[in-house]
Amino acid sequence: MKRRLAGACAVLLLLSACDRRQEVPAETGGGTVRIAITSEVGYQASATVLSQLLQEHLGYAVRKVRLTETQSWKGLAKGTVDVIVENWGREAEKKTYIEEKKVAVSAGKNGNRGVIGWYIPQWMAEKYPGITDWRRLNKYAYLFKTEKSGDLGQLLDGDASYATNDEALVRNLHLDYKVVYAGSEKALIKAAKLAAERRIPLLLYFYEPQWLFTEIKLAKISLPPYSIGCDAVPRKVACDYPPYLLDKIVSKRFAATGGKAYELVRNFSWTNADQNAVANDITNNGMTADQAARKWIEANRIVWKDWMPG
């Protein structure tokens, strides 16, 4: 809201000369911004905060389009998606949609630092010496056998559309394991919590930022160190995942015509702790995504005011 100084500012004709101080405005926007929404709670936290700022402070309508990561990129090409808020590498998609088809562009880093890897409950790292070294995983494969993995140890992944090299890693490192897909982040988290609470052996694909690390302790498996180019050929991957500086991807059309909505998306950048706080409220504190996002927005004005256009 605009606040007028006393005295001369009360006179309408002199209004333009007044020292009028302004909070972050609720401006009139234009059109609809279509944001891809995946099943991961952390992604939903980012997307919901961004959505509320677009709607309540810039006046845009927001349409949330629920898709997998792979479908989200296709949506950029089809014109059904404007924004992917959190992109984990996806070099193949970047080559296809940014370099070759030229229908998408990067809108810069979103501030989150991503880590992907294999994890076990902390109690297993303490009970079984050396188990966090990938070279000893075959020795302990019997611990991880399940009905779905048969005579092999089970490596539990999430959705098949996630950024994963796990099937290639198991094959190329000659590990006696089978990748089994849980189907969702929710299923992965449920398995991890049960494994920690009931001391059930579990080897799983997991990632940060993730609110679960504030609740239970997981130990990361040391895979062969990542080096630039070691994952260039997907079927030949035999190294750990790279560290990810997560970025935002937008359609080329949105970058050219999105106006202040695009400026806000481009400026959006927060920390792993910010995302985990909102995701934790959604998952564990009985809040809807909108309620959790609003709580963060109200408490962190000093952060998001710098994202606003102009």
C-alpha positions as CSV (number, residue, x, y, z in Angstrom):
1,M,0.0,0.0,0.0
2,K,1.1,3.6,-0.7
3,R,1.7,5.8,2.3
4,R,1.6,9.6,1.9
5,L,3.7,12.0,3.9
6,A,1.9,14.6,5.9
7,G,1.4,18.2,4.7
8,A,1.7,18.9,1.0
9,C,1.0,15.3,0.1
10,A,-2.6,15.8,1.2
11,V,-3.1,18.1,-1.8
12,L,-4.0,16.1,-4.9
13,L,-2.2,18.4,-7.3
14,L,1.0,17.9,-5.5
15,L,0.7,14.2,-5.2
16,S,3.3,13.4,-7.8
17,A,5.9,15.4,-5.9
18,C,5.4,13.6,-2.6
19,D,7.8,11.1,-1.1
20,R,5.6,8.1,-1.4
21,R,7.1,4.9,0.0
22,Q,5.9,1.6,-1.3
23,E,5.7,-2.0,0.1
24,V,5.9,-4.8,-2.4
25,P,2.9,-4.1,-4.6
26,A,0.0,-6.3,-5.6
27,E,0.1,-5.4,-9.3
28,T,-2.2,-6.2,-12.1
29,G,-0.9,-9.2,-14.0
30,G,-1.8,-10.7,-17.3
31,G,-2.7,-14.2,-18.3
32,T,-2.1,-17.6,-16.8
33,V,1.2,-19.2,-15.7
34,R,1.2,-23.0,-16.1
35,I,3.6,-24.6,-13.6
36,A,4.5,-28.3,-13.7
37,I,3.9,-30.1,-10.4
38,T,5.5,-33.5,-9.7
39,S,4.8,-35.9,-6.9
40,E,7.8,-34.8,-4.7
41,V,6.8,-32.7,-1.7
42,G,9.9,-30.6,-1.9
43,Y,9.1,-29.6,-5.5
44,Q,5.5,-28.9,-4.4
45,A,6.8,-26.6,-1.7
46,S,8.8,-24.5,-4.2
47,A,6.0,-24.4,-6.7
48,T,3.4,-23.4,-4.2
49,V,5.4,-20.5,-2.8
50,L,6.1,-19.3,-6.3
51,S,2.4,-19.7,-7.2
52,Q,1.2,-17.7,-4.3
53,L,3.6,-14.8,-5.0
54,L,2.5,-14.8,-8.7
55,Q,-1.2,-14.7,-7.7
56,E,-1.2,-12.5,-4.7
57,H,1.5,-10.0,-5.5
58,L,1.6,-9.9,-9.3
59,G,-2.0,-10.7,-10.1
60,Y,-1.5,-13.6,-12.3
61,A,-3.6,-16.7,-12.5
62,V,-1.7,-20.0,-12.0
63,R,-2.6,-23.4,-13.3
64,K,-0.8,-26.3,-11.7
65,V,-0.2,-29.1,-14.2
66,R,0.5,-32.5,-12.5
67,L,3.0,-34.5,-14.4
68,T,6.1,-36.7,-14.1
69,E,9.5,-35.1,-14.7
70,T,9.7,-36.5,-18.2
71,Q,6.1,-35.4,-19.0
72,S,7.0,-31.9,-17.8
73,W,9.6,-31.4,-20.5
74,K,7.2,-32.7,-23.1
75,G,4.7,-30.1,-21.8
76,L,7.2,-27.3,-22.6
77,A,7.2,-28.5,-26.2
78,K,3.4,-28.9,-26.4
79,G,2.7,-25.5,-24.9
80,T,0.9,-27.0,-21.8
81,V,3.7,-26.1,-19.4
82,D,5.4,-22.7,-18.9
83,V,7.7,-23.5,-15.8
84,I,9.6,-26.3,-14.3
85,V,10.6,-25.0,-10.9
86,E,13.1,-27.7,-10.0
87,N,15.3,-29.5,-12.5
88,W,17.7,-32.2,-11.5
89,G,20.3,-32.2,-14.3
90,R,18.4,-33.8,-17.1
91,E,21.1,-33.3,-19.6
92,A,19.4,-35.5,-22.3
93,E,16.2,-33.4,-22.1
94,K,18.3,-30.1,-22.1
95,K,19.9,-31.3,-25.3
96,T,16.6,-32.2,-26.9
97,Y,14.4,-29.4,-25.8
98,I,16.9,-26.5,-25.4
99,E,19.6,-27.2,-28.0
100,E,17.8,-29.1,-30.7
101,K,14.1,-28.2,-30.6
102,K,14.8,-24.7,-29.1
103,V,11.5,-24.7,-27.2
104,A,12.9,-24.2,-23.7
105,V,15.5,-22.2,-21.9
106,S,17.1,-22.2,-18.4
107,A,15.8,-19.5,-16.1
108,G,18.8,-19.8,-13.7
109,K,19.5,-21.7,-10.5
110,N,16.7,-22.1,-7.9
111,G,19.1,-22.1,-5.0
112,N,18.7,-25.7,-4.0
113,R,21.7,-28.0,-3.9
114,G,20.8,-31.5,-4.9
115,V,22.4,-34.7,-3.8
116,I,21.4,-38.1,-5.2
117,G,22.7,-41.4,-4.0
118,W,22.2,-44.7,-2.3
119,Y,21.4,-44.8,1.4
120,I,20.9,-47.3,4.3
121,P,19.5,-46.7,7.8
122,Q,22.2,-45.4,10.1
123,W,21.8,-48.5,12.4
124,M,23.0,-50.7,9.5
125,A,26.1,-48.6,9.1
126,E,26.9,-49.1,12.8
127,K,26.1,-52.9,12.9
128,Y,27.8,-54.0,9.7
129,P,31.4,-52.8,9.3
130,G,32.3,-51.4,5.9
131,I,28.8,-51.7,4.4
132,T,28.8,-48.1,3.2
133,D,31.7,-49.0,0.8
134,W,30.1,-50.1,-2.5
135,R,32.8,-52.8,-2.9
136,R,31.4,-54.6,0.1
137,L,27.7,-54.5,-0.9
138,N,27.8,-58.0,-2.5
139,K,29.0,-59.4,0.8
140,Y,25.8,-58.0,2.4
141,A,23.4,-58.6,-0.5
142,Y,21.6,-61.4,1.4
143,L,20.4,-58.8,3.9
144,F,18.4,-57.0,1.3
145,K,16.6,-59.8,-0.4
146,T,12.9,-59.4,-0.9
147,E,10.1,-61.2,-2.7
148,K,10.5,-58.7,-5.6
149,S,14.2,-59.1,-5.9
150,G,14.4,-62.9,-5.6
151,D,17.9,-64.2,-5.0
152,L,19.4,-60.8,-5.4
153,G,19.5,-57.9,-3.0
154,Q,16.9,-55.2,-3.5
155,L,17.8,-51.6,-4.4
156,L,14.6,-49.6,-3.9
157,D,14.1,-46.7,-6.3
158,G,11.2,-44.3,-6.5
159,D,9.4,-43.6,-9.8
160,A,11.0,-44.8,-13.0
161,S,10.9,-41.3,-14.4
162,Y,13.3,-40.0,-11.7
163,A,16.8,-39.0,-12.6
164,T,18.5,-42.3,-12.0
165,N,21.4,-44.3,-13.3
166,D,20.8,-47.2,-10.9
167,E,20.2,-50.1,-13.3
168,A,23.4,-49.2,-15.2
169,L,25.3,-48.8,-11.9
170,V,24.2,-52.3,-10.7
171,R,25.2,-53.8,-14.0
172,N,28.5,-52.1,-14.5
173,L,29.7,-52.4,-11.0
174,H,28.7,-56.2,-11.1
175,L,26.5,-55.9,-8.0
176,D,24.3,-58.8,-6.9
177,Y,21.2,-56.5,-6.7
178,K,18.0,-55.8,-8.6
179,V,16.5,-52.3,-8.9
180,V,12.8,-52.4,-7.7
181,Y,10.7,-49.3,-8.2
182,A,8.5,-48.2,-5.3
183,G,6.5,-46.0,-7.6
184,S,6.7,-42.7,-5.7
185,E,8.5,-40.5,-3.2
186,K,5.8,-41.3,-0.7
187,A,6.5,-45.0,-0.9
188,L,10.3,-44.4,-0.6
189,I,9.8,-42.3,2.6
190,K,7.4,-44.9,4.1
191,A,10.0,-47.7,3.5
192,A,12.8,-45.5,4.9
193,K,10.9,-44.7,8.1
194,L,9.9,-48.4,8.6
195,A,13.5,-49.5,8.1
196,A,14.7,-47.0,10.7
197,E,12.0,-47.6,13.3
198,R,11.8,-51.4,13.0
199,R,15.4,-52.1,12.1
200,I,14.5,-53.6,8.7
201,P,17.5,-53.8,6.2
202,L,17.0,-51.4,3.3
203,L,19.1,-50.0,0.5
204,L,17.4,-47.2,-1.3
205,Y,17.9,-44.4,-3.9
206,F,17.3,-41.1,-2.1
207,Y,18.1,-37.4,-2.4
208,E,18.5,-34.0,-0.7
209,P,16.9,-31.5,-0.1
210,Q,14.4,-33.7,1.7
211,W,12.6,-33.1,5.0
212,L,13.0,-36.8,6.0
213,F,16.6,-36.1,7.0
214,T,15.3,-34.0,9.9
215,E,13.5,-37.0,11.3
216,I,15.7,-40.1,10.7
217,K,19.3,-40.8,10.1
218,L,20.4,-42.3,6.9
219,A,24.0,-43.3,5.9
220,K,25.2,-42.7,2.3
221,I,26.9,-45.4,0.3
222,S,30.3,-44.4,-1.1
223,L,30.0,-45.2,-4.8
224,P,33.0,-44.7,-7.2
225,P,33.7,-41.0,-7.2
226,Y,32.1,-38.8,-9.8
227,S,34.2,-37.1,-12.4
228,I,33.2,-34.9,-15.2
229,G,32.0,-37.0,-18.1
230,C,31.8,-40.3,-16.3
231,D,28.0,-40.3,-16.8
232,A,28.1,-39.1,-20.4
233,V,26.9,-42.4,-21.8
234,P,24.0,-43.6,-19.6
235,R,24.3,-47.3,-20.3
236,K,28.0,-47.2,-19.3
237,V,27.7,-45.2,-16.0
238,A,29.9,-46.7,-13.2
239,C,30.3,-43.6,-11.0
240,D,28.4,-41.7,-8.3
241,Y,25.8,-39.0,-9.1
242,P,27.2,-35.5,-9.6
243,P,26.3,-32.7,-7.2
244,Y,23.4,-30.8,-8.6
245,L,22.9,-27.0,-8.6
246,L,19.2,-27.2,-9.4
247,D,17.8,-24.9,-12.0
248,K,14.5,-23.7,-13.4
249,I,13.4,-24.4,-16.9
250,V,10.8,-22.4,-18.8
251,S,9.3,-22.5,-22.3
252,K,11.0,-20.1,-24.8
253,R,7.6,-18.5,-25.4
254,F,7.2,-17.7,-21.6
255,A,10.7,-16.3,-21.4
256,A,9.9,-13.9,-24.3
257,T,6.4,-12.9,-23.3
258,G,6.0,-13.7,-19.6
259,G,6.7,-10.2,-18.5
260,K,6.8,-9.8,-14.7
261,A,5.8,-13.4,-14.1
262,Y,9.0,-14.5,-15.9
263,E,11.1,-12.0,-14.0
264,L,9.8,-13.5,-10.7
265,V,10.5,-17.0,-11.8
266,R,14.0,-16.0,-12.9
267,N,14.7,-14.3,-9.6
268,F,13.3,-17.1,-7.4
269,S,16.1,-18.7,-5.4
270,W,16.0,-20.2,-1.9
271,T,17.9,-22.7,0.3
272,N,17.5,-26.4,1.1
273,A,16.5,-25.3,4.6
274,D,13.7,-23.1,3.2
275,Q,12.3,-25.9,1.1
276,N,12.6,-28.4,3.9
277,A,10.7,-26.1,6.3
278,V,7.7,-25.8,3.9
279,A,7.8,-29.5,3.0
280,N,7.9,-30.6,6.6
281,D,4.9,-28.4,7.4
282,I,3.0,-30.1,4.6
283,T,4.0,-33.6,5.5
284,N,4.2,-33.6,9.3
285,N,2.4,-30.6,10.7
286,G,-1.1,-31.0,9.2
287,M,-0.9,-28.1,6.7
288,T,-2.0,-28.0,3.2
289,A,0.6,-26.9,0.6
290,D,-1.1,-23.4,0.4
291,Q,-1.0,-23.0,4.2
292,A,2.6,-24.0,4.5
293,A,3.6,-21.7,1.7
294,R,1.7,-18.8,3.2
295,K,3.4,-19.4,6.6
296,W,6.8,-19.2,4.9
297,I,5.9,-16.2,2.9
298,E,4.7,-14.3,6.0
299,A,7.9,-15.1,7.9
300,N,10.4,-14.5,5.1
301,R,9.5,-11.2,3.5
302,I,13.1,-10.1,3.6
303,V,13.9,-13.1,1.3
304,W,11.2,-12.9,-1.3
305,K,10.9,-9.2,-1.7
306,D,14.1,-9.2,-3.6
307,W,12.6,-11.6,-6.1
308,M,9.8,-9.2,-7.1
309,P,10.1,-7.4,-10.5
310,G,11.1,-3.8,-10.5
